[in-house]
Amino acid sequence: MAEAVRVLIADDQALLRGSFRVLVDSTPGMETVGEARDGAEAVALARERTPDVVLMDLRMPVMDGIAATREICSDASLAAVRVLALTMFDMDEYVYPALQAGASGFMLKDASPDDLVAGIRVIATGEGVLAPSVTRRVIANFSHQDTAARPAPRLVGLTPREQEVLVLIAKGLSNAEIADHLVISLPTVKTHVSSLLSKLNARDRAQLVIVAYESGIAERGLPPA
């Protein structure tokens, strides 16, 4: 029997923490291992209890969710811990910095219970979750300090096909959609994604999106079908 996904809930609102806890603990294969009222408490509990996933509110007192995410994701002893950032707003300026800090994705707090559970499961497997309704808009708005597209040293060594796959990931396409668009097999797409993660030293799919926008490659648009 597989071990339960261990979840740490960080939110300054007790009602929301309680709601998330009920959802997690009532889901087969999941358990809550702690609740934090602020970012500092989230970091301390993450170090103490090493959860699989931290549900991280971005707007908290004492230490906000971005700083807490950075602390957790930069701690080598917590390399297996994944952060799922939660926000009330689909244009929250905190979202992109949270991804830069190492969050494996984000979801809106008003996501359906089924979607949130699915997001936790995906994050726990080491993949990234990006709320599809807002991903492109949020990242595009907050990723450009220099709007001029520029070649990035981090992209050196990528094959033309890997660059195509990276652009499509940045546009929010799933592996199956990438396979259809490029007319290649799903296993081939997975191989390209694995290669991108390795070459770009990215933790997960969310970090590939960050690289794509910061390097300017995402601005090239979708490769022709």
Summary of the structure (lengths in Angstrom):
residues: 225
radius of gyration: 17.4
end to end distance: 43.1
largest distance: 51.5
contacts: 737
relative contact order: 0.11
helix: 50%
strand: 13%
